[in-house]
Amino acid sequence: MPGERRPFVQMDCLMSRLRILPEPDHMPALDRAMIRPDLAAGLGALEPKPRILLLYGSLRERSFSRFAVEEAARLLILFGAEVRIFDPADLPLPDQIKDDDHPAVHELREHALWSEGMVWCSPERHGQITGIMKAQIDHLPLEFGGMRPTQGRTLAVMQVSGGSQSFNAVNTLRLLGRWMRMFTIPNQSSIAMAFKEFDEDGRLSASSYYDRIVDVMEELVRFTVLTRRHADQLVDRYSERKAAAAKRDAAQDLASRSKA
């Protein structure tokens, strides 16, 4: 459940693919005077800190989707969240490994179960999200082991483009978020000609693109705080209750027959 903390097993192993966020407190493009100290006032408590998992969709050394995610992570920390950025460098293709039995898959799923919300940022390639982005989402099943790694969580979507402004990738990410039973927030970010917007250190210049990421992260924190207490109730489904009852009845029937 999104609101619960799950204990980690083999913590060192499960944390090995998290990226270290460079300069987490350095945000030169941000006008801090415009930041509300009471960002989620009236919506719910900021404690415990909202837990946000961030995924990006490129393995390039100068990955603009990763740079955008890092800018988002700095803002989320400032807004009171706890963040994790997953590195998909050794993630296998879906169905490449039997039963998905690969350390990177296990770790990704553990981070998803830990999270209350997510940020997905993909480059747009040939008019769509990248294979790296889709592989990460495909490795997050709707249900496994009686747990749901995405259902009831909030989601913010972003994209970067090498060319002119486009929304193909964020539109696809929205569709996938809905399919994964997540609460995708209304706002989104799309950075055109990303190679012009990030400096040599991978920092986004002060611009309307940066301001939009601030808007999106503020909104993500607010929606996460607003829904965290009600997430389980909001995704409580008749069909799932009916299926669970059928399993209980079958188990009870089997138990009664074994005693007869």
LINDA-V750555 format. One record per residue. N is the residue number from 1. RES is the residue in one small letter. NEAR is the number of other ideal C-beta (glycine too) atoms within 10 Angstrom. Layout:
BEGIN
n->{N	N}
res->{RES	RES}
near->{NEAR	NEAR}
END
This chain:
BEGIN
n->{1	2	3	4	5	6	7	8	9	10	11	12	13	14	15	16	17	18	19	20	21	22	23	24	25	26	27	28	29	30	31	32	33	34	35	36	37	38	39	40	41	42	43	44	45	46	47	48	49	50	51	52	53	54	55	56	57	58	59	60	61	62	63	64	65	66	67	68	69	70	71	72	73	74	75	76	77	78	79	80	81	82	83	84	85	86	87	88	89	90	91	92	93	94	95	96	97	98	99	100	101	102	103	104	105	106	107	108	109	110	111	112	113	114	115	116	117	118	119	120	121	122	123	124	125	126	127	128	129	130	131	132	133	134	135	136	137	138	139	140	141	142	143	144	145	146	147	148	149	150	151	152	153	154	155	156	157	158	159	160	161	162	163	164	165	166	167	168	169	170	171	172	173	174	175	176	177	178	179	180	181	182	183	184	185	186	187	188	189	190	191	192	193	194	195	196	197	198	199	200	201	202	203	204	205	206	207	208	209	210	211	212	213	214	215	216	217	218	219	220	221	222	223	224	225	226	227	228	229	230	231	232	233	234	235	236	237	238	239	240	241	242	243	244	245	246	247	248	249	250	251	252	253	254	255	256	257	258	259	260}
res->{m	p	g	e	r	r	p	f	v	q	m	d	c	l	m	s	r	l	r	i	l	p	e	p	d	h	m	p	a	l	d	r	a	m	i	r	p	d	l	a	a	g	l	g	a	l	e	p	k	p	r	i	l	l	l	y	g	s	l	r	e	r	s	f	s	r	f	a	v	e	e	a	a	r	l	l	i	l	f	g	a	e	v	r	i	f	d	p	a	d	l	p	l	p	d	q	i	k	d	d	d	h	p	a	v	h	e	l	r	e	h	a	l	w	s	e	g	m	v	w	c	s	p	e	r	h	g	q	i	t	g	i	m	k	a	q	i	d	h	l	p	l	e	f	g	g	m	r	p	t	q	g	r	t	l	a	v	m	q	v	s	g	g	s	q	s	f	n	a	v	n	t	l	r	l	l	g	r	w	m	r	m	f	t	i	p	n	q	s	s	i	a	m	a	f	k	e	f	d	e	d	g	r	l	s	a	s	s	y	y	d	r	i	v	d	v	m	e	e	l	v	r	f	t	v	l	t	r	r	h	a	d	q	l	v	d	r	y	s	e	r	k	a	a	a	a	k	r	d	a	a	q	d	l	a	s	r	s	k	a}
near->{15	26	14	9	11	10	5	15	9	12	10	7	13	18	13	13	19	15	16	7	16	11	12	13	8	10	20	11	15	18	10	7	5	8	14	9	7	8	17	19	11	8	17	16	10	17	7	11	15	27	21	28	23	26	26	30	28	20	15	9	7	12	21	24	28	24	23	29	26	24	26	26	21	22	23	24	18	18	23	15	21	15	24	20	21	21	18	19	10	12	21	16	12	15	9	11	12	7	7	18	9	16	15	20	20	16	22	26	19	19	24	23	22	19	23	25	29	29	27	29	32	29	25	24	17	7	9	15	26	19	14	21	26	18	18	23	22	14	21	20	15	11	12	12	9	6	13	21	24	22	20	22	28	28	22	30	27	27	29	30	20	14	9	7	9	16	14	17	28	22	16	21	26	19	12	21	22	12	11	20	16	21	20	23	21	9	17	21	24	20	27	16	14	23	10	10	18	20	10	6	9	17	20	22	12	13	12	8	21	22	15	16	26	21	15	21	28	18	17	26	27	20	22	30	24	16	22	23	13	13	21	14	9	11	18	11	10	7	7	13	10	9	11	11	10	10	9	10	10	10	10	10	10	10	10	9	8	7	6	5}
END
